Amino acid sequence: MKSLCFKLVSLIPPPLRHYETSKLEERPVQDQVEEATTYIKLLTQRVEEMRRRRSQALMTARVGVGGSGSSMGGSVVEVREFGSNLEVVLISGLCKTFMLHQIISILEQEGAEVVNVNFSNIGDQIFHTIHAQVKVPRVGVDISGIRMRIQELIS
């Protein structure tokens, strides 16, 4: 049981872990389980938040009004920050063209490193989701500057 608890806590990413891996065995099993439970609750909240934002983005795309993002002639730009991670959501029509590499360049110039890019066609709209990580978390990035530069590119 003790080894299973150790294995469970070792799955928690180091920035979120309260103790180093070498000191995990010294901690009481109850503390280890509580830490793992807290992390699982955090992940559950993130999943629910992402589901909520996805449904909000779909509703925004149907209505054509930007919620927390901006709507530019049928295009929606949303930039969100999750700690040292960024998520950029672009919703555009099939006739609206832009170069994805230009958006990636904007993110890199602003101090983020692109980790993943996804896109999907739903009806007559294209949904782009770009996940990036801040290169220097202490410095951070300017979310409003990124949003403004992407809007200028798209318009």
N, C-alpha and C positions, 0 to 999 in steps of 0.2 A: 504494500500500500504506500509506503514511504517513497519508493522509487517511482511509482505512478504519479504521486503528487509532485515530485521533483521534475518529472518529465512534463507534466501539465504546466508548471510555472516556467519552465525553460522555454515554452512556446510563446511566452509574452515577450514582445520586442524590448530590447534593452532600454530605450529611452523611457518606457512606461514602467519598467521594473523598478521596485524600490531598493533592491539589493543586487549585488553582483552575483553571477552564477556560482562562484566559488563559495559564497556565504549562504547559499540557499539551503544547504543541508543543515546548517546551524539553526535555522529558523523553525519555530513550531509549525506543525502540519496545518493547524488551524489558520495561521497567518498566510501560509502558502495558498490554501484553498480560498481564503477571502480575497487575496490579490487576484487570483485567476477568475473568481466570480465577478469582481469589479471590472476586469478587462472584458469579459464576455458581455456584461451589461453595456459597456462602452461601445463595443462592436454592434450590439443590437440597436442601440440608439442611432449609430451612424447609418446602419442599413435602413432604419425607419425614416431617417432624415433624407437619405438619398431617394427612397421611394416617394416621399412627399414632394421633393423637388422635381422628380421625374414627372409625376402626375401634374404638378404645377406648370412645368415646361410644356407638356402636351396641351394643357388647357390654354396656356398663353399662345401657343402656336395656332390653335383653333380660333381663338378670339382675335389674335393679331395685336395684342397689347402686351408690352413688356412689364413683368412684375418687378423682380429685383434687378433685372437686366434692362436692356434698352431695345426698343423696336425701331428699326431703321428700314422703312419701305418694305415691310414684310419680313425683314430679317431680325432675329433676336440674338443679342449677345449677352451672356451671363458669365461673370467671373466670380468664383467663390474661393475662399481660402479656408483650409482645414489644417490649422497648425502650420507645418512646413510644406503642406501639399496644396496644390492649386487645381481647380477644375474649371475649364472653359467650355461652355456649351454654346454652340452656334446653330441656329435654326434658320435655314434659308430656303427659298423656292428653287425649283429646278432651273429657272432661267437666270438666277443670280449666280454669277461666277466670281470666284476668287481663288487665289493660289494658296493652298494649305501650307506650303513651305514658308510663305511670307508671314503667316500667323505664328508658326513655330519660331521663325527668326525674331519676331517681336518678343515672344516669351523668353528666348535666350538672351536677347539684349537687355531685358528687364531683370535678369538674374535668376531665371528658372530653367530647369533642365527637363525636357519633355520625356516622359516615361512611357506613355501609351496614348494612342489615337484610335478612336473608333468612329465609324459613321454608319448611318442607316437611312434608307429611303422609306418614308411613310407617306403614302399618297403622293402629293405633289411637293413634298417638302423633304429637305435633307437635314438630318440631325448629325452634327459633328460634336464629339466629346473628346476633349484633350485633357489628359492628366499630366501634371508636371510637379516637380519637386524643387523647392527653393534651394539654390546652391549654397548660400550662406544664411542659415536660419536666423542668426542674430541680427542680420541686416534686414532681412525680409524683402518684400517686393511691394511696389505701388499698384494696388488693385485698380484704382480709378484710372491711373495712367495706362495700364494695359488695356482696359475696357475702351478708353478713348482712342488709343492707337488702332485697335482692331476695328472700331466703328468707322474711323477715317479710311481704313483700307477697304472695308466692305462698301461704303457709300460712294 
